[in-house]
Amino acid sequence: MEQTAPQLAAKPIKLPGPDHPISIERNSSRVVVSVGGVVVADTREALTLCEAHYPAVQYIPRKDVDMTLLARTERSTYCPYKGDASYFSILVGGERSVDAVWSYQTPYAAVACIKEYLAFYPDRVDGIEVRA
């Protein structure tokens, strides 16, 4: 009798709502991310994503990130509200900056505007400055 591989369970997709709100707003301030004295990102087009009880996150357009300082890693995670996230390490940050950056390359419709944007873990960079 032939055996087939078990079916992979479909990933759950959830919509933001009163129990798990997500808001995304354009940040009109300048946002600068630095590591080891090197500016990795500098933009006036960040999006501020506020999700449930988590701290606000600055999503920065790829065009305003020095992608030559990033290396894609094998890490990936899944969020039922946003989709699959891929990760990057910051080359100038050493061990501290491994998997320091994430991106949703094909985000779900509710957060589609973060496509082509990157976010940084604050504890894996020297600073994420929001300037006037």
C-alpha positions as CSV (number, residue, x, y, z in Angstrom):
1,M,0.0,0.0,0.0
2,E,1.4,3.4,-1.0
3,Q,1.9,6.0,1.7
4,T,1.6,9.7,0.9
5,A,3.2,12.5,2.9
6,P,0.8,14.0,5.4
7,Q,-1.0,17.1,4.3
8,L,0.5,20.2,5.7
9,A,-2.0,22.1,7.8
10,A,-3.1,25.4,6.2
11,K,-1.7,28.4,8.0
12,P,-4.4,30.3,9.8
13,I,-5.2,33.8,8.5
14,K,-6.7,36.3,10.9
15,L,-8.1,39.8,10.4
16,P,-7.2,42.7,12.7
17,G,-10.1,43.7,14.9
18,P,-11.1,44.8,18.4
19,D,-9.3,41.9,20.0
20,H,-6.1,42.4,18.0
21,P,-6.0,45.9,16.5
22,I,-3.4,46.8,13.9
23,S,-3.0,50.4,12.6
24,I,-0.5,51.7,10.1
25,E,0.2,55.4,9.7
26,R,2.7,57.3,7.7
27,N,5.4,58.8,9.9
28,S,6.3,62.3,8.8
29,S,9.4,62.4,10.9
30,R,12.9,61.3,9.8
31,V,13.8,57.8,10.9
32,V,17.5,56.8,11.1
33,V,18.7,53.4,12.0
34,S,22.4,52.9,12.8
35,V,24.7,50.1,13.8
36,G,28.4,50.4,14.7
37,G,28.5,54.0,13.7
38,V,27.1,53.2,10.3
39,V,23.7,54.5,9.0
40,V,21.8,51.5,7.7
41,A,18.6,53.3,7.0
42,D,17.5,56.9,6.6
43,T,14.0,57.9,5.6
44,R,11.2,60.4,5.8
45,E,8.7,57.8,4.5
46,A,8.5,55.3,7.4
47,L,5.2,53.7,8.3
48,T,4.5,53.3,12.0
49,L,2.7,50.0,12.7
50,C,0.9,49.6,16.0
51,E,-0.3,46.1,16.8
52,A,-2.3,45.1,19.9
53,H,-0.2,45.4,23.0
54,Y,3.2,45.4,21.2
55,P,5.5,48.4,21.0
56,A,5.1,50.5,17.8
57,V,7.4,49.4,15.0
58,Q,8.9,51.7,12.3
59,Y,8.7,50.0,8.8
60,I,11.2,51.6,6.4
61,P,11.0,51.4,2.6
62,R,13.7,49.2,1.1
63,K,14.8,52.1,-1.1
64,D,15.9,53.9,2.0
65,V,17.9,51.0,3.5
66,D,21.5,50.3,2.5
67,M,20.7,46.7,1.3
68,T,24.5,46.1,0.7
69,L,24.8,46.0,4.5
70,L,22.2,43.2,4.9
71,A,22.5,39.5,4.3
72,R,19.4,37.3,4.0
73,T,19.3,34.5,6.5
74,E,17.4,31.2,6.7
75,R,15.1,32.4,9.5
76,S,11.4,32.8,8.8
77,T,8.4,33.3,11.0
78,Y,4.7,33.4,10.5
79,C,2.2,35.9,11.8
80,P,-1.5,35.1,11.2
81,Y,-2.2,38.8,10.8
82,K,0.6,39.7,8.5
83,G,1.9,36.5,6.8
84,D,5.4,35.0,6.4
85,A,8.4,37.1,7.5
86,S,11.9,36.7,6.1
87,Y,15.0,37.9,8.0
88,F,18.3,39.7,7.4
89,S,21.4,40.1,9.4
90,I,23.3,43.4,9.4
91,L,26.8,42.8,8.3
92,V,28.4,45.6,10.3
93,G,26.7,44.6,13.6
94,G,28.4,41.3,14.3
95,E,26.7,38.6,16.4
96,R,24.3,41.1,18.0
97,S,22.8,42.0,14.6
98,V,22.0,38.4,13.4
99,D,18.4,38.3,12.2
100,A,18.0,41.9,13.2
101,V,15.8,42.9,10.3
102,W,12.5,41.4,9.0
103,S,10.2,41.9,6.1
104,Y,6.9,40.6,4.9
105,Q,7.4,40.2,1.1
106,T,3.9,39.2,0.4
107,P,1.9,40.5,3.4
108,Y,-1.8,39.8,3.8
109,A,-4.3,42.3,2.4
110,A,-5.0,44.0,5.8
111,V,-1.4,45.1,6.0
112,A,-0.5,45.2,2.3
113,C,1.1,48.7,2.6
114,I,4.1,47.2,4.4
115,K,5.2,45.3,1.3
116,E,8.7,46.4,0.3
117,Y,9.3,47.7,3.8
118,L,11.8,46.5,6.5
119,A,11.7,46.6,10.3
120,F,14.5,46.5,12.8
121,Y,14.7,45.0,16.2
122,P,15.7,47.9,18.6
123,D,17.9,45.7,20.7
124,R,20.0,44.5,17.7
125,V,20.9,48.0,16.4
126,D,22.5,51.0,18.1
127,G,19.5,53.2,17.5
128,I,16.3,53.8,15.7
129,E,16.0,57.5,16.0
130,V,12.8,59.4,15.2
131,R,13.8,62.9,14.4
132,A,11.7,66.0,13.9
